Amino acid sequence: MSINAAIIYGTETGNTEYIADLMKKEWNEDIDVHNVLNMDLAIFEQYELLILGIPSWYDGQLQDDWDEIFEDLETLNFKDKIIAIYGLGDQQDWGLYFVDALGALARKLLSQGAILIGEWPIEGYQFVESLGINDAGNFYGLALDEDWQSELSEERIKTWLTQVKTEFGHLQQLKVA
């Protein structure tokens, strides 16, 4: 089954873009990759599956490019849009705000009717607090720390993308049934 999918990311240091590139290689199918910087917002509505990448900055702030379009996301139709999110953060130096931007984006999209897939367990991380944790006690999506756990990123990405594809497939089967 071919999935009409895109990875959309924002980056300051290049880490979130690097992860997007790793995901593209691991996807093993065609997948478009877009930098949210100067991107036409209509791109969000062109895909069956969106994988969104957002790093957290300092005390949980949104990355600049995401911050610029954050309110504009309300003008888009995310009802029943299937979305997976990955977030980057620094769990050691900014452990009070680890992947907070992931949570902010997830809550924004959920409030607009999006269907989030790819929640990720909090085990294996050492942080104090995170707004990136959902009511079930998991991260809303894949949490990565390129500063302190970069050696775990590739395996986490492989596992997570398999999970995302499986969850997407189940949702597609429910639509057909």
Secondary structure, DSSP 8 states (H G I E B T S, - for coil): ----EEEEE--SSSHHHHHHHHHHHHH-S--EEEESTT--GGGGGS-SEEEEEEEEETTTEE-HHHHHHTGGGGGS--TT-EEEEEEE--TTTTTTSTTHHHHHHHHHHHHTT-EEE--B--TT---S--TTB-TTSSBSSEEE-TTT-HHHHHHHHHHHHHHHHHHHHHHHHHHH-
